[in-house]
Amino acid sequence: MSEVYETQEHKPCKRCGVEIEVLYSRKYCPECSDVLVAEYKQREQEKLQAEKEMRFRDRIPPHFHGARMEDLNVDLRSTIETKPFEQGLLLWGGAGNGKTHTTSAMAYDLIMRDISVHRKTFKELLLSIRETFDNGKSEQSVYRPLLAARALIMEDVAASGKQSDFTTDVLLHVIDKRIESLRPTIITSNLSPENIEKAFGQRVGSRLSTFLAIKLDGADRRRIT
């Protein structure tokens, strides 16, 4: 429905000086109004982009701030983008094969698409839980951000030998709660799925069998040759 305005007087456009009819509080001519609206939308878009960039930098170590999906191996990128991993994704391989670079690139892509991401190493999680035994905080306060994020990146779930009941229970709790809430978990490990099951037990192995597993191999990128 078109609106009817009462013409009050003629005044120059505050932006370009063109004489216009003042319709209530109009200050600009229609052409300038369109330009200003476009400029406003552009500024808002740039502001949102800057906020997303900040969220990414807050969650990812500085060394990986430049990680982007387009930098990944073509086959790896295609697998990640085309194969569904509703339950989760397991990236495994030896040290320096690019696991954290890959998860950082994925984090950037997810955050740019307004998908909340939380990142934590498994060791950091265990230490945070242990600290609650002495500082009076609840374990739930540690788990809450991990379970609330739309996507969780849990790095370095890597170990050799049998894990304790404590470490197994922590890993199971996170995975189970996220599966129940239909929120994918992205895990990296130096161990193969079979060796993770040997280390953590059949219950963990059963959950991870529903994950998309991708092996990353090649030379250690950290070594200087």
Secondary structure, DSSP 8 states (H G I E B T S, - for coil): ------EEEEEE-TTT--EEEEETT--S-HHHHHHHHHHHHHHHHHHHHHHHHHHHHHHS-GGGTT--GGGS-HHHHHHHHHS--SSEEEEE-STTSSHHHHHHHHHHHHHHTT--EEEEEHHHHHHHHHHHHHH---HHHHHHHHHHSSEEEEE----SS---HHHHHHHHHHHHHHHHTT--EEEEESS-HHHHHHHH-HHHHHHHTTSEEEE--SS-TTS--
